Amino acid sequence: MALKITVIGTGYLGATHAAAMAELGFEVLALDVVPEKIEMLRRGEVPMFEPGLEELLRKHVAGIEGSTERLRFTMDWAEIGAFGDVHFVCVNTPQRHGEYACDMSYVDSAFASLAPHLHNAALVVGKSTVPVGSADRLAAYLAEHAPAGEGAELAWNPEFLREGFAVNDTLHPDRLVVGVRSERAEKLLREVYAAPIAEGSPFVVTDFPTAELVKTSANSFLATKISFINAMAEVCEAAGGDVAKLAEAIGYDDRIGKKFLRAGIGFGGGCLPKDIRAFMARAGELGADQALTFLREIDSINMRQRGQMVELTRQALGGGPFLGKRVAVLGATFKPDSDDVRDSPALNVAGQIHLQGGQVTVYDPKGMTNARRLFPTLGYADSAVEAVRGADVVLHLTEWREFRELDPAALGEVAATRLVLDGRNALDPSLWRAAGWTYRAMGRPTA
């Protein structure tokens, strides 16, 4: 008999996972505790922008004409418990307020709500990013509180989704990692992921602690690589070097590689910053804090980039105060192909300049609604051209394709001054200069 899947939490991770499980042929029941979110999803609408997700959702949601009807949504824990053979827990683990540590309250609440309804043998699969050691505790909780007792097993299966590529990353993962304690749990997860395994996705079987450490280790490595090239950008600024050429040269070394070596205003979003901070906090609790002290400097380099972009803008405008200066900001999201503005370096820079008296106007292809909610006092425009109209300087802060394809000559017609600062080292300097612009990028003082 075919496995039945439940997904608990329908945010970015959960909504994507639920739609992907339906696409792989399973009957899926997804739960959330927010009624408005459930109503949206039942209409085939997603509460965030993610390329391809809404189309995939509408292909499978029950009640939509022409759908497979494999995917339904509920707020009833008893229905979830009775329905599922495999329960995926996909709830958020934000940074705890005022601390570096991870807030486990949503995960703990999900397990507390689910456990009493597990009357039959079932596998509960954690996908949330949690502090190492959490799975041991949660497995014991399930065994004690589920009516099925030890028949309610736990596995840990970290997610590796990249915003903007989440659908493809779920259906065609570059690796699958499962922390299990029994052959039964491994067998069930091999059945769930049979299609990607058949395509060649590596299937790595580990213990609980290793599975929990994979996501935070991967994010820490990426954060280190990004902050390394940004530190080199600081040195290039001081020495008169060109960080883009430096990155190209070291990127040819296959031990290093080219990816994540574009210097700029740093990383943000809902994962990397909070994950490396939670990792440091957990290492401290385990008595291994010295092993991760380098992450504190990684975090510091990353946050420093934002202030350096503000100073670069100030110097480009003559070195005085921002009062009365008109600043156009292209980009509000923390990365392209997303509407996510959580801990966005672009919005942080825009906000700092605004607080120092600059007249800031922001444009982003997908992040305007969320940006307005977070920074209501900034100015917003409906297009890049409108944002740039009358601007003394243009800041390129999120590397959307739309911005790379702008016509610098047309923008020059509406700008007060043809001055562009590339905070992502992603624009073509020769194109902009040919259109009469002064082009400046971080870590490239003479380029």
C-alpha positions in Angstrom: 0.0 0.0 0.0 1.3 3.5 -0.9 2.7 5.6 1.9 0.7 8.5 3.1 2.6 11.7 3.9 1.9 14.6 6.2 3.7 17.9 6.4 3.5 20.0 9.6 4.2 23.7 9.0 3.4 25.2 5.6 5.9 28.1 5.4 8.6 28.3 2.8 10.0 24.8 3.6 6.7 23.0 4.3 4.7 24.3 1.4 7.5 23.4 -1.0 7.9 19.9 0.6 4.2 19.2 0.5 3.8 20.1 -3.2 7.0 18.1 -4.1 5.7 15.0 -2.2 2.5 15.2 -4.2 4.5 15.6 -7.4 6.4 12.4 -6.5 3.0 10.6 -6.4 2.1 10.5 -2.7 -1.1 11.4 -1.0 -0.3 14.4 1.2 -2.0 16.1 4.1 -0.4 19.4 5.3 -1.1 21.2 8.5 -0.7 24.7 9.8 -2.0 26.6 12.8 -2.5 29.9 10.9 -6.0 29.9 9.3 -5.2 32.5 6.7 -2.3 30.5 5.5 -4.4 27.4 5.1 -7.1 29.3 3.2 -4.5 30.6 0.8 -3.0 27.2 0.1 -6.4 25.6 -0.4 -7.0 28.2 -3.1 -3.7 27.2 -4.7 -1.9 30.4 -3.6 1.4 30.5 -1.8 2.2 33.0 0.9 5.7 33.8 -0.5 7.3 34.1 -3.9 9.2 31.1 -5.0 9.6 30.4 -8.8 7.5 27.4 -9.9 6.0 26.7 -6.5 2.5 28.1 -7.1 2.2 26.2 -10.4 3.3 22.9 -8.7 0.8 23.5 -5.9 -2.1 24.2 -8.2 -1.3 21.0 -10.1 -2.1 18.9 -7.0 -4.3 20.8 -4.5 -7.7 19.2 -4.0 -10.6 21.2 -5.3 -8.8 23.0 -8.1 -10.0 22.0 -11.6 -7.7 19.6 -13.4 -5.5 18.9 -10.3 -4.5 15.4 -9.2 -6.2 16.1 -5.8 -3.2 14.5 -4.0 -2.7 17.4 -1.7 -5.0 18.6 1.1 -4.7 21.1 4.0 -6.0 20.9 7.5 -5.7 22.4 11.0 -6.8 19.2 12.8 -4.0 17.3 14.6 -6.1 14.2 15.0 -6.7 14.0 11.3 -2.9 14.4 10.7 -2.2 11.6 13.2 -4.7 9.2 11.7 -3.7 9.9 8.1 0.0 9.7 8.0 2.6 6.9 7.7 5.4 9.5 7.5 5.1 12.9 9.2 7.5 15.6 8.1 8.0 18.4 10.7 8.9 21.6 8.7 8.4 24.4 11.3 10.5 27.5 11.8 13.5 27.7 14.2 14.3 31.4 14.4 17.0 33.1 16.5 15.9 33.4 20.1 15.1 37.1 20.9 18.1 38.8 22.5 20.3 35.7 22.2 22.4 33.8 19.6 20.6 30.5 20.4 17.9 28.8 18.4 14.3 29.2 19.4 12.9 25.6 19.6 9.4 26.5 20.7 7.7 25.9 17.4 9.4 22.5 17.0 8.6 21.5 20.6 5.0 22.7 20.1 4.6 20.6 16.9 5.9 17.4 18.7 3.6 18.1 21.7 0.6 18.5 19.5 1.3 15.5 17.2 2.4 12.9 19.7 -1.0 12.2 21.4 -2.5 11.4 18.0 0.1 8.8 17.0 -2.0 5.6 17.7 -0.4 3.6 15.0 3.3 2.9 14.1 4.6 6.0 12.2 7.8 7.7 11.3 8.2 11.3 12.3 10.9 13.1 10.3 12.4 16.4 11.4 13.5 18.7 8.6 13.9 21.9 10.6 17.4 23.2 11.4 17.9 22.4 15.1 20.8 22.5 17.6 22.7 19.2 17.7 21.2 16.9 20.4 17.6 17.9 19.8 16.7 14.7 18.0 17.8 12.5 20.9 15.5 14.5 23.2 12.6 14.5 20.7 12.8 10.8 20.1 12.5 10.1 23.8 9.6 12.5 24.0 7.8 10.6 21.2 8.3 7.2 22.8 7.0 8.5 26.1 4.0 10.5 24.9 2.7 8.7 21.7 0.1 6.0 22.3 2.1 3.9 19.8 5.1 4.1 22.1 8.3 3.0 20.5 6.3 2.4 17.3 6.4 6.2 16.9 10.0 6.5 15.6 12.0 9.6 14.8 14.4 10.3 11.9 16.3 13.5 11.0 16.4 14.6 7.4 17.8 18.2 7.0 16.7 20.4 4.2 19.2 22.1 1.8 16.8 24.4 -0.1 18.2 27.5 -1.9 15.6 30.2 -2.1 14.8 30.7 -5.8 15.6 27.1 -6.5 13.6 25.3 -3.8 11.3 23.3 -6.1 14.2 21.8 -8.1 16.2 21.3 -4.9 13.4 19.2 -3.4 12.6 17.1 -6.5 16.2 16.7 -7.7 18.3 17.1 -4.5 22.1 17.2 -4.8 22.2 14.9 -1.7 19.8 13.3 0.8 20.9 13.0 4.4 19.0 10.8 6.9 19.7 10.3 10.5 18.1 7.1 11.6 18.1 4.5 14.4 16.5 1.5 12.6 16.5 -0.3 9.3 12.7 0.4 9.2 13.2 4.1 9.3 15.9 4.0 6.6 13.6 1.7 4.4 10.7 4.1 4.7 12.8 7.1 3.7 14.3 5.2 0.8 10.7 4.6 -0.3 9.8 8.3 0.1 12.8 9.4 -1.9 12.8 6.5 -4.4 12.5 8.8 -7.5 15.5 11.1 -6.7 17.6 8.1 -5.6 16.8 6.5 -8.9 18.0 9.7 -10.6 21.3 9.4 -8.8 20.9 11.7 -5.8 23.4 10.4 -3.1 21.6 9.0 -0.1 23.8 9.4 3.1 22.7 7.4 6.2 24.0 8.8 9.5 23.3 8.9 13.2 21.2 11.7 14.7 24.0 14.1 15.7 25.7 14.0 12.3 22.4 14.6 10.5 21.7 17.6 12.7 25.2 19.0 12.1 25.2 18.8 8.3 23.0 21.8 7.6 24.7 24.1 10.1 28.2 22.9 9.0 27.3 23.6 5.3 25.9 27.0 6.1 29.0 27.9 8.2 31.3 26.9 5.3 29.4 29.0 2.8 29.3 32.0 5.2 33.1 31.6 5.7 33.7 31.6 1.9 31.5 34.7 1.4 33.2 36.5 4.3 36.6 35.5 3.2 36.2 37.2 -0.2 34.7 40.2 1.5 37.7 40.4 3.8 39.9 40.3 0.6 37.7 43.2 -0.7 38.7 45.3 2.3 42.4 44.5 1.6 41.9 45.4 -2.1 40.4 48.7 -1.1 43.4 49.5 1.0 46.0 48.2 -1.5 44.4 49.4 -4.7 43.7 45.9 -5.9 40.8 44.4 -7.8 38.8 41.8 -5.8 36.9 40.6 -8.9 40.2 39.7 -10.7 41.5 38.2 -7.4 38.4 36.0 -7.1 38.7 34.9 -10.7 42.4 33.9 -10.2 41.9 31.9 -7.0 38.7 30.4 -8.4 40.6 28.5 -11.0 42.1 26.4 -8.2 39.7 23.4 -8.1 40.4 23.1 -4.3 38.7 26.5 -3.9 36.3 26.8 -6.8 34.5 29.9 -8.2 31.2 29.7 -6.3 30.5 32.2 -3.6 33.5 34.3 -4.4 31.8 37.5 -5.5 32.6 40.2 -3.1 29.7 42.5 -2.0 27.6 43.7 0.9 27.4 40.2 2.4 24.8 37.6 3.2 21.5 37.8 4.9 18.1 36.0 4.9 16.4 33.7 7.3 19.1 30.9 7.4 22.8 31.8 7.2 23.0 34.5 9.9 20.8 32.8 12.5 22.2 29.3 11.8 25.9 30.3 12.4 24.9 32.1 15.5 22.9 29.2 16.8 25.8 26.9 16.0 28.2 29.0 18.1 25.7 29.1 20.9 25.2 25.3 20.9 29.0 24.6 20.7 29.3 26.7 23.8 26.7 24.6 25.6 28.6 21.5 24.6 31.9 22.9 25.9 33.3 23.1 22.3 33.0 26.9 21.9 36.7 27.3 21.0 36.2 25.2 17.9 33.8 27.8 16.4 35.3 31.1 17.6 36.2 31.9 13.9 32.5 32.1 13.2 32.2 35.2 15.4 34.7 37.0 13.0 32.8 35.6 10.0 29.6 37.2 11.4 31.5 40.5 12.1 33.0 40.7 8.6 29.6 40.1 7.1 27.9 42.8 9.2 30.8 45.3 8.5 30.1 45.1 4.8 26.8 46.9 5.2 28.5 49.9 7.0 31.2 50.0 4.4 28.6 50.3 1.6 27.1 53.2 3.4 30.6 54.9 3.7 31.4 54.1 0.1 28.2 56.0 -0.8 29.0 58.9 1.4 32.5 59.3 -0.1 31.1 59.0 -3.7 28.7 61.9 -2.8 31.6 64.1 -1.6 32.1 62.9 1.9 29.6 65.1 3.7 26.2 64.3 5.3 23.5 62.5 3.3 21.0 65.3 4.1 19.2 66.4 0.9 20.9 63.7 -1.2 18.6 61.5 -3.4 19.6 57.9 -3.3 18.1 55.2 -5.6 18.4 51.6 -4.2 17.9 48.7 -6.7 17.1 45.7 -4.6 15.3 45.0 -1.3 15.4 41.2 -0.9 18.4 39.4 0.6 18.9 37.6 -2.7 17.3 37.5 -6.2 14.4 35.2 -7.2 12.8 35.6 -3.7 10.5 38.0 -1.9 12.4 37.4 1.4 13.6 40.6 3.1 14.6 39.0 6.4 18.0 40.4 7.5 18.4 41.8 4.0 21.7 43.7 3.6 20.1 45.8 0.8 17.3 47.1 3.1 19.8 47.5 6.0 22.0 49.8 3.8 18.9 51.7 2.6 17.7 52.1 6.1 21.0 53.4 7.4 21.3 56.0 4.7 17.6 57.1 5.3 18.3 57.4 9.1 21.2 59.7 8.2 19.1 62.1 6.3 19.2 60.7 2.7 16.1 60.6 0.5 16.0 56.9 -0.3 13.8 55.4 -3.0 13.8 51.6 -3.3 12.7 49.3 -6.1 12.7 45.5 -6.1 11.0 43.1 -8.6 9.3 40.9 -5.9 10.1 42.2 -2.4 8.2 45.5 -2.3 5.3 44.4 -0.1 7.5 42.8 2.5 10.0 45.7 2.4 7.2 48.3 2.9 6.0 46.2 5.9 9.5 46.2 7.4 10.7 49.8 6.5 7.5 51.8 5.9 9.3 55.2 6.1 11.5 54.5 3.0 10.4 55.7 -0.4 9.3 53.1 -2.9 9.0 53.2 -6.7 7.1 50.9 -9.2 10.1 50.5 -11.5 13.9 50.9 -11.7 13.4 54.0 -13.9 11.1 55.6 -11.3 13.5 54.8 -8.5 16.4 56.4 -10.4 14.5 59.5 -11.5 16.3 62.5 -10.0 18.9 60.4 -8.0 22.3 61.7 -7.1 23.6 58.1 -6.8 22.3 54.6 -7.7 23.1 51.7 -5.5 22.8 48.2 -6.9 22.3 46.0 -3.8 20.4 42.8 -5.0 21.7 41.0 -8.1 18.3 40.5 -9.9 18.6 39.6 -13.6 16.3 42.6 -14.3 19.0 45.0 -13.0 21.8 43.4 -15.0 19.7 43.8 -18.1 18.9 47.5 -17.5 19.8 50.0 -20.2 22.3 52.4 -18.6 21.8 55.0 -21.3 18.0 55.2 -20.6 18.6 55.3 -16.9 21.1 58.1 -17.4 18.4 60.2 -19.0 16.4 60.4 -15.7 19.2 60.4 -13.1 20.5 63.7 -11.7 24.0 62.3 -11.7 25.3 59.3 -13.6 26.9 57.7 -10.5 26.4 53.9 -9.8 27.8 51.9 -6.9 27.7 48.2 -7.5 27.3 46.5 -4.1 27.2 43.1 -5.6 29.9 43.3 -8.3 27.4 41.9 -10.8 26.9 44.8 -13.3 29.1 45.1 -16.4 31.3 48.2 -15.8 32.1 48.7 -19.5 28.4 49.0 -20.4 27.7 51.6 -17.7 30.9 53.6 -18.4 30.1 53.6 -22.1 26.8 55.3 -21.2 28.6 58.0 -19.3 28.2 56.6 -15.8 30.9 56.7 -13.1 31.0 53.1 -12.0 32.4 52.0 -8.6 32.3 48.6 -6.9 33.3 47.3 -3.5 36.9 46.0 -3.4 37.7 47.5 -6.8 39.0 51.1 -6.2 40.9 51.3 -9.5 38.9 48.9 -11.7 
